[in-house]
Amino acid sequence: MTHTARVSERVSRIQPSAIHEMTRLSKEVEDVAFLSWAKPTTDTPQHIKDAATNAIQDGLAGGYSETTGLPALREAIAEKLARDNNITARSSEIIVTVGAIEGLCAAVFALIDPGDEVILPSPTYSTHIRQVSIASGTPVFVPLIEEDGFSLDLDGIRKAITPKTKAIMYCSPNNPTGTVLEERELRALADIAIEHNLTVITDEAYEYFIYDGHKHFSIASIPEMAGRVVSCFTLTKTYAMTGWRIGYIHAREDLARQIGKIHIPLAICAPVASQYAALAALTGPQRCVEEFSEHYLEARNLMCDRLDRLDSVFAYQKPNGGYLMFPQILLKEGSDSATFCKKLLREARVSTTPGIAFGPTGEGHLRLSFCIPNEQINKAFDRMEAYLR
Ligand SMILES: Cc1ncc(COP(=O)(O)O)c(C=O)c1O
């Protein structure tokens, strides 16, 4: 007799990811042009790789580190937070995590009880939605205002608050829209959090890729927010370190201690060779970050130019951060984004991500990634022009 494991209700409620399904389908298509991957295609800079190799050769990477991370790395992170985020942090307020993902997950588990509501300005990163669901929390979607560059709907957030609301979770720059939330929006959000006794979980994965004079603002830099914010960061995007799985969180010491109780059963500690690589990344030359950012800006401009030529098919808000954008599909058949993206894949050999993966407000859109070489962008758009025109 075959046995089917009785998985938890929590897990069985989770729908298969539209992103992974598109990745699987894309593998079946020959010579596909990828606009669907939100990961840097450049390699990790050499000096960062060397630091990991040296740590391995010197016998430093074979054991666990302190669960919260190597002391030298946490000190380097504290310096970075003071310099670039205007966050005054002690080492004891920092936990090095397995990418931003583990930090976000640990934060959600530390804060959310079953039935608690978490407000997600959306569309938003699909993983946030799943993390809240896995913790048996309820995601509450408050649409961003698309026609205003996907800005925060502060009134909408106020109206969505109920006695069960526990937290607000957002990413800025946003995945999938590329929106950078402005300081004034985040200050107003902080006022709401303070008034209603809510905690804010931030995902600042794309903090260094900001264009057109916009500025990244960390809500934890507001002194009145102390004890109310878990800020999640990662080296994944900044230094093209997707596979190294290294990120970190900052929260006031009492909250960080509670999050540490989740971090240990999830990971014990972040991979130690990667922690040495991260130390080299944070303390070494930063020119590579500027180079990535310059490339993404050029690629964004190219993608916008190419989208302009398809203005009867797509309407878009120009992203001012990150390396993703989220055009609306103007065609009638685009109202079901999953079907539209599958057709585009099969018939034009272009892989994109359906907007529905980013919450209900994402429907009717598709996510395009421009962290790829310009030739790939041109190849994808040449094909789309031939197919959609
Ligand atoms: C907004 C956002 N947060 C986090 C991640 C993943 O970060 P990490 O690799 O550090 O876990 C991604 C990856 O695409 C992302 O887009």
The ligand as a MOL file (V3000), in Angstrom:
LIG
                    3D

  0  0  0     0  0            999 V3000
M  V30 BEGIN CTAB
M  V30 COUNTS 16 16 0 0 0
M  V30 BEGIN ATOM
M  V30 1 C 12.9200 41.5260 -2.4690 0
M  V30 2 C 13.7980 40.3430 -2.3280 0
M  V30 3 N 14.1640 39.9500 -1.1170 0
M  V30 4 C 14.9510 38.8840 -0.9310 0
M  V30 5 C 15.4050 38.1300 -2.0020 0
M  V30 6 C 16.2740 36.9550 -1.7510 0
M  V30 7 O 17.3880 37.3370 -1.0320 0
M  V30 8 P 18.4390 36.2840 -0.5020 0
M  V30 9 O 19.0930 35.6510 -1.6840 0
M  V30 10 O 19.3650 37.1350 0.2660 0
M  V30 11 O 17.7500 35.2930 0.3360 0
M  V30 12 C 15.0230 38.4680 -3.2910 0
M  V30 13 C 15.4420 37.6490 -4.4300 0
M  V30 14 O 15.0060 37.7460 -5.5210 0
M  V30 15 C 14.2110 39.6080 -3.4640 0
M  V30 16 O 13.8250 39.9920 -4.6720 0
M  V30 END ATOM
M  V30 BEGIN BOND
M  V30 1 1 1 2
M  V30 2 1 2 3
M  V30 3 2 2 15
M  V30 4 2 3 4
M  V30 5 1 4 5
M  V30 6 1 5 6
M  V30 7 2 5 12
M  V30 8 1 6 7
M  V30 9 1 7 8
M  V30 10 2 8 9
M  V30 11 1 8 10
M  V30 12 1 8 11
M  V30 13 1 12 13
M  V30 14 1 12 15
M  V30 15 2 13 14
M  V30 16 1 15 16
M  V30 END BOND
M  V30 END CTAB
M  END
